[in-house]
Amino acid sequence: MKIEEAKAECERWLAHCDRQRKKSIALQKLATERRAGAVADKDVQTRLAAIEGAGVRVYDGANLEQAVKTLLKHI
């Protein structure tokens, strides 16, 4: 793996982490609003579906290990 490819893979992973963080914050906010009674059950399901999205997204970290090794060799 070349250094530029390794950097790109690390950036992809960091972008995934950022999306997961934003999703977590949105879910925490929704849970807080529900516990406070500010959101009805039917609205929770709609908002939950909007936060979760239409399908499962998983970061495939198969190349991340190689990317990290490549970058560490060049530090």
C-alpha positions as CSV (number, residue, x, y, z in Angstrom):
1,M,0.0,0.0,0.0
2,K,1.3,3.5,-0.9
3,I,1.3,6.3,1.6
4,E,-1.4,8.2,-0.2
5,E,-3.7,5.2,-0.2
6,A,-3.0,4.7,3.5
7,K,-3.9,8.3,4.2
8,A,-7.1,8.0,2.2
9,E,-8.1,4.8,4.1
10,C,-7.5,6.5,7.4
11,E,-9.5,9.5,6.3
12,R,-12.4,7.2,5.3
13,W,-12.3,5.5,8.7
14,L,-12.2,8.9,10.5
15,A,-15.2,10.0,8.4
16,H,-17.1,6.9,9.4
17,C,-16.3,7.6,13.1
18,D,-17.6,11.2,12.7
19,R,-20.9,9.9,11.2
20,Q,-21.2,7.4,14.0
21,R,-20.6,10.1,16.6
22,K,-23.3,12.4,15.1
23,K,-25.7,9.5,15.0
24,S,-25.0,8.7,18.6
25,I,-25.6,12.3,19.6
26,A,-28.9,12.4,17.7
27,L,-30.0,9.1,19.4
28,Q,-29.1,10.5,22.8
29,K,-31.1,13.7,22.2
30,L,-34.1,11.7,21.0
31,A,-34.0,9.4,24.0
32,T,-33.8,12.5,26.3
33,E,-36.7,14.1,24.6
34,R,-38.8,10.9,24.9
35,R,-38.0,10.5,28.6
36,A,-39.0,14.1,29.1
37,G,-42.3,13.5,27.3
38,A,-41.5,16.0,24.6
39,V,-41.9,13.3,21.9
40,A,-44.8,10.8,21.4
41,D,-44.1,7.1,20.8
42,K,-45.2,7.3,17.2
43,D,-42.9,10.2,16.5
44,V,-40.0,8.4,18.1
45,Q,-40.2,5.6,15.6
46,T,-40.3,8.0,12.7
47,R,-37.3,10.0,14.0
48,L,-35.4,6.9,14.9
49,A,-35.9,5.6,11.3
50,A,-34.6,8.9,10.0
51,I,-31.5,8.8,12.2
52,E,-30.7,5.1,11.5
53,G,-31.2,5.4,7.8
54,A,-32.5,2.9,5.3
55,G,-30.1,0.0,5.8
56,V,-27.2,-1.2,7.7
57,R,-23.9,0.5,7.1
58,V,-20.7,-1.0,8.5
59,Y,-17.2,0.2,8.0
60,D,-15.1,-2.5,6.4
61,G,-11.8,-2.1,8.2
62,A,-10.0,-4.7,6.1
63,N,-7.6,-2.2,4.7
64,L,-7.2,-0.1,7.9
65,E,-4.6,-2.4,9.5
66,Q,-2.4,-2.3,6.4
67,A,-2.9,1.5,6.1
68,V,-1.7,2.0,9.7
69,K,1.3,-0.3,9.2
70,T,2.2,1.6,6.1
71,L,2.0,4.9,7.8
72,L,3.9,3.8,10.9
73,K,6.8,2.6,8.7
74,H,7.2,6.1,7.3
75,I,7.0,8.0,10.6
